[in-house]
Amino acid sequence: MKKIEALIKPYKLEAVKNSLSEVGVDGMTISEVKGFGKQKGYSQFYLGVESKVDFVPKIKIELVLIDSLVELAIKVIIKSAKTGKIGDGKIFIMPLEEAFHIRTGVNGDSAI
């Protein structure tokens, strides 16, 4: 099992969600987050006054998948989230030692 965390642009969420669903990913957790990387935020003007926005809004998608789905999920996320512009996001993969389904007590791959 692996845990995938993907940070994407907010307007790409629907495309990523639909694409993952088409390949059999049937569960995910979504969080609205803010952060910055190489882009270091941006400046905006309101009523002629410039203000710096240090943290850029992103969506964090968390998935727990069996090993056989991981590579496919990564390819799907990249394809559906990519714009080719700075700030497209990142994907992190972590090994997952164990998973438990709270209601049934089932564990392992069957819990996800």
C-alpha positions, -999 to 999 in steps of 0.1 A, spaced: 0 0 0 11 35 -7 -2 70 3 -2 96 -25 -3 133 -17 -8 155 -47 -8 193 -45 -26 208 -75 -42 240 -88 -77 244 -74 -94 246 -109 -78 213 -118 -96 193 -91 -126 182 -111 -105 170 -140 -82 150 -116 -111 136 -97 -129 124 -128 -98 110 -144 -89 90 -112 -125 77 -110 -123 65 -146 -93 43 -137 -109 27 -106 -98 50 -78 -130 53 -57 -119 73 -26 -98 103 -18 -95 131 7 -94 167 -4 -81 197 16 -78 233 7 -43 244 15 -20 274 9 17 274 3 45 285 -20 74 270 -38 97 285 -64 70 309 -75 71 327 -41 35 340 -43 24 369 -65 14 406 -63 -20 419 -69 -35 454 -72 -67 466 -55 -78 502 -59 -43 511 -71 -25 496 -41 -1 467 -46 -3 439 -20 19 407 -19 2 374 -17 28 351 -1 8 319 0 -9 305 -31 -41 285 -28 -38 248 -37 -58 216 -33 -42 187 -16 -55 153 -27 -47 123 -5 -51 87 -18 -43 54 -2 -39 28 -29 -28 -8 -34 6 -10 -50 -8 -21 -84 -27 12 -88 0 36 -78 18 41 -111 -14 45 -130 -28 70 -105 4 91 -108 2 92 -146 -35 102 -144 -28 130 -119 1 144 -140 -19 142 -172 -50 158 -158 -34 185 -136 -6 197 -159 -9 231 -175 28 235 -183 31 266 -162 48 273 -130 29 261 -99 13 230 -114 20 212 -82 38 182 -68 31 145 -60 46 127 -30 45 89 -25 49 73 9 49 37 19 20 28 41 26 1 68 -10 -8 76 -47 3 71 -77 -5 92 -114 -1 84 -129 12 117 -164 -1 113 -156 -36 103 -121 -41 117 -108 -53 84 -71 -45 77 -46 -45 50 -54 -40 13 -90 -50 20 -94 -20 43 -89 4 14 
